[in-house]
Amino acid sequence: MCWSPFTFLAECYERKSVLITSNLVFSESDKIFQDPMTTACAVDRLVHHAVIPELSGPSYCAEAAKTRSAKPDKETL
């Protein structure tokens, strides 16, 4: 069965714990869901009873990518 993101959230809503990570802020949720009403309902289900930590500071992934790109490739030596 292939579920849409909204169907998944609706099925889990107040039944199970859900952990979601994203680089999108809530105002950009329309990039995931199909229409404004679905977006509003999905965000409502996400934030109800939610703990939303906001992480700031340097990105470990970005730093690792910089380190990898700064090292010479073994094949080019």
N, C-alpha and C positions, 0 to 999 in steps of 0.2 A: 504494500500500500504506500503510495507516495503522498505525503502530507504537505500542505503549504505551511509556511511559517505561522500563519494565523491559526490554522487548524491545530497545529502542534501546541501552541500556547493555550488555545481554548480547551483542549483535552486535558492539559496538565493543570489548568487554573484551579487553585485551592485544593488540589489532590496530591500533587507531587512537588518536590523541589526542582527548580530549574536554574541552572547557571549559564549565563550568556556573557560572552565577552565581545566587545566591538570597539572599533575606532570611531564609530558614528555617534554623534550626539542625538538626543531624542528628536530634535527639529529636522534631522535628516532621515528619519525613519521611513519617509515616503519613498525612499530609494529601494526599500525591501518589500513593502506591501503595495497592493495594486491600486487602492483608491484611498481618499482622505478618511472615509468612515472606518474602513478596515484598519488603517494606521492608528486612528484615535482609539479604537477598541483594543488593539494589540498593546499600545503603550499603556493604556489604562490597566490592563491585566498584568503587564510587566511591573509597574510601579506600585501596585496595591500589595501591601505587606512586604515590600522589597527593602533590601539593604543595598544601597548603591554606593560602593566605594569609588572615588575618583582618584586615579593615580596620576601623579605628576612627577616630573624629573626626567632624567635621561632614559632613553629607550635602550634596553639591553640588546634587542635585535638590531637596531640601527648601529650601535657601537660595534657589534660583532661583524656586521656587514662592512663597516669602514675598515676594520682590522683585516678582514679577508681580502678586501680589494687593495689594501696597501702592501700586502705581501706579494712578492713576485711568484708567478705561476711556475711550478716545477717543470712543466713541459716546455716553457719558453726559454728556459736556461740552457 
